Amino acid sequence: SLNGDVYASYANNNSVSIWSASDFDNTPTISVGTTGVVSGLVYNDSEDNMYLSQTDGYLSIIDGSTNLLSSTYLFTGINSDIFYEPINSSVYLFDDIGLVSFNNGTSSYISGVGTSSFSTFLFDHVSGNICISQVGQMSNYELDGTLDNSFLLNGYGQISVSAYDSFIYLSSQVANQVLIIDSNNGFIN
């Protein structure tokens, strides 16, 4: 958070521990109870809020200035992936319907982005786009939902963007290898 607090979630526990930056020892300053196990955390620095995706479908928000749970929103089938993009100050997540943009209490779906048996995504800070890995394809969307490009891919998996070379690195769940992909054209390097 803006005050330097540290947040931690646990794989088998439905709480978030928060350590104060001014008193960082072995004991959390506060624990915030949630309705489900926290599967993803992301900080929205323009709101000073911590967003939590939970296994029971809830998106919960902790106010970074008070460290209190401020609100919860229900999404059916939320997955663990969640990210913040600083351009529009939005938080993104996948649920059973598709990709959701969440900003200041308002959610909207990115049209044309459905779900598959595997869906993961990230904010590509190099291009300013949303990069999505799904079974059989990789897609890049502009923040307004416009499809920038999409290409078929014999593989899918967790992705990361390199600040060094601007390529997308995909840990293939099909071929047990790392694919290095140019997100502008889909070429595998």
N, C-alpha and C positions, 0 to 999 in steps of 0.2 A: 504494500500500500504506500501511499505518499509519505507516511510517517516511518516507513522502513520495517513495519511488522512482517513477520514470517508466518506463512500459512502452510499447514501440512494435513493431508488426508491419509486414510488407512484403508487397506484392501479388505479388512474384515470388520470395520467399525463405522457406524453412521454418525461420526462427528468430525469436526475440523478443529485442530489445535492451532492456537495463535500465540506466538511469542512476541512480546513487545521488544522493539529495537532498543529501547532504553534499559531493558532488564532481561537480557538473553541468557538464561541459564537452562538447566535441565527440566524445569517445570513450565508447562505452557501457562501463559497469563490467563487464557480463557479457552474454553471448549464450547463450540456451538453445535448443538444437536441438530441433526437433519433427519428427514423421514426415511431416507434410503442411504445405502453406501455411496460415498462420493467417488465417482469414476473419472472425473475431470475437473480441473481448476483453471481459471483464467482470470487475469486482472484487467479491468477496464480503467486505465489511468485518467481518462477525462472525467469519469464519474466518481473515481476513488471507490469502486466497488469490486468485490471478488465474486465471480460467478462460479457456481458449482453445478455440474451435471451429475445426476444421481441415478442409480440402478432402478429405482422405482418410477422413473419418468419425470421427475421434478427438476426444474431449473431453479435453484435457490440463489439469492443474492445477499451477501453480507456487506453491510455498510462499512467501508474502510476507515472512516473516522470514528465510529462508535464500536466497531467489531460486533455488532448485533445483526441477527438475521432480520433483514428488512422486508423481504417478500419472496414468494414462491409461485411458480407457474408450472402447470402440468402439460407435458407433451407426451403423446402416446408413442412408446417404443424408442425413446431417446437413446442414442448410443453414447459411448464414452468420449468421443472426439468433440472438442469445443475449442474455438479460437477467437481471438480478438483482433480486429483490424483497426488501426488507428486513423484511417482516412475519414470514415464516416462514424467512427467510434461505436462500431457495432460488434456484437458477439454472434457467432455462427454455431449451429449445431445441426445434426441430422436426427430426424424422428421417422416414424413409419411412413409418412407422406413424402418427405423430401428434405431439402436443405432450407433451414430457417435462419433468417436474419432477425436479430433481437436488438432493439435500440430504445432505451428510455421507457421500458414497459410495453412497447409495441412490437409484435412479431409479424413477419411477413415471409411468405415462401418465395424462393427464387424459382420462377417458372421454368419448366423444362428439366429441372434436376430432380429425378426420382431416386428411389433407393434400389439397392440390389442386395444380394446375400452378403456382400462386402462393400462398404463405403467408408472411405476416409478422405480427409481433405486438409488443406493448410492455406494460410494466407501467404502468397509468394511476395515477399517484401521487395524483390527485385523488379517484378513486372507490375505489382499492384493488383494482381488477379487472384482469384480463388482457384487453386489447383485441386482436382478431385480424382482419386483413384477408385475405380469400381471394377467389378469382374469384366474383363475383356476390353476395357477402354480407359483412357485418360482424357480429362477435359479441363479446359481453362475458361473461367467465366470472369467477366468484368464485374465490378461491385454492384452495378445496376442490374445484373442478371443476364446481360448480353453474352451469348456464347462467343468466345474469342476463337477457340479451336477445339477440336475433338478428334481423337485418332484411336483406331483399334490397337490393342496391345495384347500380346499373348502373355499375360501376367497381371497381377494386381498385388497390392500390399501396402505396408506403411511407407509414407513418403517424407522426404525432407528436402529443403532447398539449400543450396550452397551459396553463401555470400561470396565465396572465392571465384567460382566459375559460372554462377547463375544457373547451373543445371539442377534438375530434379533427380534425386536419388531415390529409387524404389527398391525396397526389399521384397523381391518376388516370392509370393506364397506358392507359385506354381513350379518355378524352375530352381528354387533354392539358390538364387544368385542376386546380386545387386545390379539393377539396370540403371544406367546413367542416361537421362533423357533430356533433350533440348525441348523445353515446353513451348517454344515458338513454332516448331514444325513436327514434333513427335519423333525426330530421328534419335535412334539409340546409339550412343557413342561407345 
